[in-house]
Structure formats: C-alpha cells, structure tokens
Amino acid sequence: MGRDEFSCLVFRELHAARDVWDDLVIATNPDERTGRRGSILSVSPLKILGESLKVPVHTIPRTKPEFKQWILPEPFSVTGEPPENHVVITASFGKILPASMLDMFTASKRLNIHPSLLPAYRGPAPIQHAILNAEHETGVSVIEMLKRKEGIDGGRIWGTSRVPLHEGAMFPELRDTLAHVGGRLLVSVLRDMRVGKAQSHPQPLLESTPHAAFITPSDSAVNFSTMSAESIVRRHRAISHQRALITCLPNEKIVQLHSPYVLGTPEIPLSDVPGAAAFQKSTRTLIVRCADGSVLSVPLIKQQDKALMEARDWWNGAKSLGLVKNGQLTFLNEFGHLLRS
C-alpha cells in the first residue's frame, strides 16, 4: 500500500526480490481531478508503476469512512485465522489502516517502512523535519503496524538502516536514498522471516523525541527577525518540493522566494534591520538581512498572482510600485493572518 515516489522506489526493490514473494497486489489512491475546474487528472505514481510491471492494482475509496469499510482484494480478505504467508506492507501510504483490516494479518506480518530512526520523528513528515532540525544522521525503520489506539508509528522494530544526512541535501534526493535503503531493508526482513531468523524488539523508551508533524502553510512563512539565512535555506531544502518559502510585502502581497542561498558580506549597503532587502547587481539577486546579521541571497521570485521571474525584473517592478525607498524595501516579519491552509 502506497501512493508516491517513496512508495514506488520501495516497491521496485520488493518486486526485484522474487525470492520473498509469490504474488504481489498493490492498493493505492484513486485518480483525482486537480487544478482549475479539475483540468488535470492526477494519477498515483504507484498505480502507474504497478500497471507497467503487470502487477494487479486496486484503488481505495476516496473518503475516510468509505476506506474503513473497504474490503481487501482477494486473497487477503479472509475469515478466521489469518494465513502466515499473507503480509501487508505500507510505505508512505498516508492513511491509518483500521483495526478490521489489520486483523486480516498476523501481528508480525503488518509492516510499515518509516523513513526515520524510530522512535525519533514519528509522524507524517519525518524526512522534512530531519532536514529542518539539521540532523547529521537519519535512516529507515521497518516496524510492526499497530492499531490506532495502540499508537501510531510505535510498533516493534524489525530492522533499521542508518543513513548520513549530508549538508545541503534536498528533500527529493534524501527521500529517494531512504526509499532505496528502506526497500532493501524490507527485503532483508522478509528473507529472514521466511527462514525463521527475523527478530523484532520494542522501540526504546526515551524521555523526549522529536516529532514529525504535517507541513503546514505556516512552516513556509519566513520570519527574518528570528530565522538566520542558514536556517531559511535549510527550510527551503526541506519543504520547497511541496511549499515554496514565502514572505510578505508592506502592501500585504505574498512573495515566494525560490532557490535561496547564504551570502557572505554584501557588496552594497544593507540595513541591519531584519527583513531589509536590496538588489545586488553583481550577483543579480535580491539580498535580505536575516537574524544574527546573516544575509540571504534570492535569485528567483514569484509575487502573488504573477509569474516566476528573475530578481532584477521583480525589483524593477517593486520600484515602479513605489515599494523601494532609498534603494531598499523591508519585508513584513509577521503575516500569519494572511496565510491560508
């Protein structure tokens, strides 16, 4: 069970390991109309992959109540004791399996591939939060899925693999690395299960562990008075694949900041006030003062209701609107009231 690129890469590893399965079946999200007036048909990447590999693909219902009542495809919808050779595997599925569904499988055959070193970063966005928190190491865990009342992402661990988190890593790159590692780890666990060597252990009981909550619009909002240039770039690496970083002009227009990087000493005068911005010709970028006196350099900008453009063109437009005073403008640092979920 899965839906996205992470799921696809895990599935490729599983599909290639013909010694650990007799039959495979995919369950994934249904096609969905997106865009203006439903002009774009969004299809699950896992569905596309499964069909290309001639693997049976079943789509789940759209709504949570319908999913709770959904009957698993044959041969997994059983009565009585679950067969020992039936395994349910989730990888970035995005849904919690109801107890009735989990009961179709023995406890040791309910597996989830979670891209963190559990118990750290339980939750739906572990890769993003590992980058946001400047971790030097992350990894993948294969765990037993528990019923909701027993705890999400809290099941026994069947295997872990550690992965260094390199400075500068972007989410897509780290996601793909973890998916490949997770797929190979899953295959290793399944091989051990087939010969009776697999062993699981409970997750360590730690006083506090970082959580990986959903990424929300507020996570993309930049506050130059509290965030250093380095932390803003790290935020871009973590979440820009799903939400562009944003700031706000004095006229309350939202501005997206694309491909930012940390600048050393600016070559032009720049106010020490966090949020102060100017255009630097030598780098052809917008430069912005951040917390701790650091400076952010932004080559590409997208203003609300406008196309993505180079910083020079955007700056010229800002000047024509009277937003630039004495060669600089200042972004707002507090604009939470303007954010929409």
N, C-alpha and C positions, 0 to 999 in steps of 0.2 A: 504494500500500500504506500503510495507516494504521489507526487504531483510535479516536482520541479527539477531543475538541473542537478541538484544534490541527489535526489531520488534516482535520476537516470544513471548517474555515474556509479552509484552503489549497485543498481540493478545490472549494469554491464558486467561488473566484477562477478556477481552472482550467476548471471547467465552463462558466463565463460567457464564456470567451475561445474562441469557436467557431472562430476562425481558426488555432488552433495544434494542433488535433487532428481526426482523422477518426472515431475510435472511442475510447471510454473503457471500461475494465474495472476494478473495484475488487476487491482482495483484503484481507480483514480477519479479525479474530479470530472464532472460533465463539461461539455463545451459551454462557453459563455459569451454572450454579446457584450462588448465593451465599446468605449469611445462614444462620440456624439451620436445619439439616436441609435446606438447599437450597431454602428457601421463596421466594427471589427469583430471577427469571430476568434475568440481566444481558446486555443486547444491545449490541453495538458501536454507538456513535453514528454511525460512518461507514457501517455497514450500513443503518441507518435512513435516513440521508440519501440514500445511493445508491438505495435502493428508492423513495424519494419522488420522485427525479429520473428514475426509469425507467432507471437505469444497471445493467448486469449486475454482480451481487455474488457473489464466491466466498469461501468461508471456508477458512482454512488449518487444518491439523491442530493438535491441542492440544499435543502433545509436541515437544520439540526434535528427537529422532531422526526422527519422522514428517515434520516440516517439512523436514528436509534431503532427504528422498526425494520431497517433494511435486512433482507435475508442474504446471507453469504452465498456466493455461487457454488455450485457443485464442484468438488465433492466435500466442501468444507461446512456445509450446513448439516449438522448431524444431531441425532438424539442419543441419549445415553452417554457412555464414557467416550471422550474424545480419542481418536486414534493417535498413537505415539508418533507416527510419521507425518502428521499434519503440523505445519509451522506457519504462524502469521508473523510477518515482518513489516514494520513501518519505518520509513525514512523520510523525514520532512513532510509528513502527511498533513499536518495542520489540523487534525481532528483527534479528539479523545474517543477511543473505542468504548462503547457501552459494555457493561458487565455481561449482558447476554451474548455479546459477540465474543468476548474473551473466553467465556465458558465453553466455547466450541473447541478450545485448545487446552492442552495441559499447561500448567503454570510455567514450566521450563521451556515451552515452545511458543511463548509470546514475546517476541524480540523487537526491540527498538534500537536503531542506530542513532545515537545522540552526539552531535559534534562538540563535546567538551569533555574535560576530565572530571566526571561527576564525583562528588556532589556539587562541585563548582558549576555555576551557570545552568542550573535547572531553569527551564522556561523556553519560550518560542524563538528567542534571538540570541543564542549563545555565541555565534561567530562574531556578530556585530559588537556585543559587549566585551568580548575578549580584546578586540582591537581598540575599542573606546577606552578600556582600562589599561592600555599599554602593557598587556601581558607579554612575557617573553616566551611562554610555552602554552600550548593548548593541546588538544587531542580529540580522540573519539572513544566513546564507550558503547559497548553492546550490552544492553540491560534487559531484564525481565520487565514487561509491562504490567503495571498494577491497575487495579480498578480505581476509579476516581477517588473514592472515599479512603483508599489506602495511600494516596499520594502520587502526584504527577512527577515523572522522571526520578522516582525514588526507589525503583526496584533493584533487586540483586544484580551485581555486575558479573557478566560472563567473560568480559575481556576489555582491555583498554590498550590504546596505542598513543604514544606521546608524539607531538609534532612541534618543532620550534616555530615560534611566531616571529618572523623576521621584521625588522624595522622597515616600514614602507609598504608592507603587504596590503593589497586591496582586498575587499571582501570577495569578489568573484574568484580571484586567484586562490585565496585561502579556502574558500568553500570547495573548490574543485580538488584541492590537495586532500582535504579532510574526507571528501566523498570517496576518493580512490582508496585512501587508507582505511576508511570505515568499511568499504566493500570487501577489501582483503581480510580485514579482521572478522567480519561476519562469516566469510567462507571458512576461515580457520576455526571459528567456534562451531560451525555446523559439522565440519570434518571431525572435530573432537567429540561432538555429540553422537555421531554415527558409530564411533568405536568405543563409546563409554568413557572417554577421558576428560570430557568437559567438566569444569568445576566453576561454581559461582560463589560469590561472597557478598555480604551486605555492604552497602555504602558506608564509608566512615562517618562517624558521628562527630561533626565539627561544631564549634560554638557559633561560628558565623561563616557563611559562604556567599559569594556574590551571586545575585540572581540575574536572569536574562529576560527582562520584561519585553513586551511588544515595543517596536519602534513606533513612536507617535509623531505628529506634526511638531510638537514642542521640542523633540530631540533634534530637529533640523534647524531650529532657530539659534542664531549666533548672537551671543552677548559679548561684545568686545571688552566690556569692563570687567568681566570675570573669566574670560577664556583667553589663553595665550595663543599665539599664532600656531605653535606646535600642536596644541590640543584641538584647534579648529581643523587643521589638516588631518589629524588623526580621525576626527569625526567624519570628515569627507571620505576618508578611506573606508570607514566602517559602514556608512549608510547611504552614500550617494547613488548606489545602484537602485535604491528604492525611493529615496527622497533627497532632492538637491538641498544643499545648505542655503538658508535664507537670512536676509537682514531686511531692514526697513528704512525707507527714506523719510525725511521730515514731513513729507506730504502723505505719509502712511501708505505708500505704494510698496509692495513686497518686491524684493530683488533677490534673484538666485545667484550664488557665487559658484562658478564652475572651475575645476582644475586648480585650486589654490595651492600655494606653496609658501614656505617660510622664507622671508627675505632677511638679509643681514642688515647692514646700515643703509638706510635710504639715501639716495643721491640728491634728493630735493628736500626743502623744508617740509616738515610734517609735524603738526601739533602733537603734544604729548597726551591729549585728551583721547581716551579710548573711543573708537568709532570714527575718529577724524580720518578723512580719506583724500587722496590726491592722485592725479595721473602722472606716472613716471615715464617719460619718453624713452629712456634708454632701455627699459625692459618691456615697454609697450603694455604695461599693466596698471591696474588700479592698486594702489598700496593703501593699507588700512592699519592704523595704530590699534594694538591689542593690549590685553592685560600684561603686566610686568614689562611694559615698554617694548614688547616684541612687535614685529611688523609682518603683516600678511600681504602676499602679492597675488593678484587675481587677474588672469589673462582673458577670461570669458565671463560675460554677464548676461543674464536674462531678466529683464524687467517684466513685471506683471502685465499680461496681455500683449507682450511684444516677443519678437523672435530672439534667439540667442545671438549675441554679437560680440565682437572684439571690444576690449576695454576702451580703446581710443574712441570708437564710434559711440559707445554708450556715454562716455564722458562728455563728448561734444553735445549729445542730446541733453544731458543733465545741465550743461551750461546754458543751452538755449531756453530751458525751462526756468532759469533763474535759481537753480538749486546750489550753484557753486558761488561761494563768496571768498574773495581774496585767494583764489586758486585752490580752495578746499571745500569739502562738504562734510557733514557729520551724520552718520547713521544713528538711528534710534537703537538703544540697547534693551528697551522694554517694549514689547509689542505683542504680548501674549493674547490680548483681546482681539487681535486681527486674525488669529490662527483658526483654521477650520480642520476638523478631524476627517 
